[in-house]
Amino acid sequence: MRSPITLSRAAVDGFPQVMPGVLICITIALATTFIADHYGGPTLLYALLFGMALHFLSEEGRCVAGIEFAARTILRFGVALLGVRITVEQVTSLGIGPIVTVVAGVVLTILIGVLLARLLGLHRDMGLLTGGAVAICGASAALALSAVMPRGANSERNTILTVVGVTTLSTAAMVLYPLIAGVLSLTDQQAGVFLGGTIHDVAQVVGAGYMISEDAGDVATFVKLMRVAMLVPVVMCFILLFRHAEGSQNSSKIPRLPGFLVAFVMLVIINSFGAIPTSVADGMTDLSRWCLVTAIAALGIKTSFQKLAVVGWKPVILMVSETLFLLGLVLAFILFGVVSL
């Protein structure tokens, strides 16, 4: 076992090797955030596309180590910081109906994803990854889940496909779902549960909710945060599932929690006690967003358009089907009185 001094020296020695690649990813994050802030559109999708245009940097040269570091370490750090956005009180404040809706939506959407992946001839892992991303919190969930899934030849390609798919579907839902809420004459609170329970990414949920009213926006945000909180048990289930799949020798061992998941849970608990000042929480949320955009840029650099082109339409059909299933399920819960608001 190496001493802390040895580990510190290793980290310092490795710093010059990772800096060129990390700076490239940060530059992409800055550029795409500027474009999204000034001209609109999803930042993560822009970061992916910009990164993919620089795919040649991941093949060889000084940037490779930094790109790998951003795609893995910075990604996990950003996911861990998502915990400052959630408190236990927020999760329980809306009563049992929305909680039942969220839990059922997450569990059933993931199971449907696995079933549809099998019917489409795709690997089970693709169904788990896309189902989890659609069910929980879009691109952030895809990144968190992929971090604990087995690494294979197509792992990063599948992650990129999932991020692109759920981001695109989430953007479309932000425009279309408020119209559906209006056609069905949902109350503001019902509309909030509908939007928060179905739209993939947090930013799009907030945008769609406040398009309707402030009350709908508040409810949508809380329901969405409940879905984000489901990331912890789902990641735990994934760890157990894949440890068991590795073989009987390893399945008897207690799975070791990844550090980013422990940090996520600790931040949720600390935030629930009100121990994190609002200004600090806002700063950590912004840092989380920057980390995720930087990591997405790195994943984009590691993926080529040619690799995506050979996949075909099956993953697209899979994600659209999962999205429509979640839409129908949440609406059914609202219209048939499971969610009584």
Secondary structure, 3 states (H helix, E strand, C coil): CCCHHHHHHHHHHHHHHHHHHHHHHHHHHHHHHHHHHHHCCCHHHHHHHHHHHCHHHHCCCCCHHHHHHHHHHHHHHHHHHHHHHCCHHHHHCCCHHHHHHHHHHHHHHHHHHHHHHHHCCCCHHHHHHHHHHHHCCCHHHHHHHHHHCCCCCCHHHHHHHHHHHHHHHHHHHHHHHHHHHHHCCCCHHHHHHHHHHHCCCHHHHHHHHHHHCHHHHHHHHHHHHHHHHCHHHHHHHHHHHHHHHCCHHHHCCCCCCCHHHHHHHHHHHHHHCCCCCHHHHHHHHHHHHHHHHHHHHHHHHCCCHHHHHCCCCHHHHHHHHHHHHHHHHHHHHHHCCCCCC
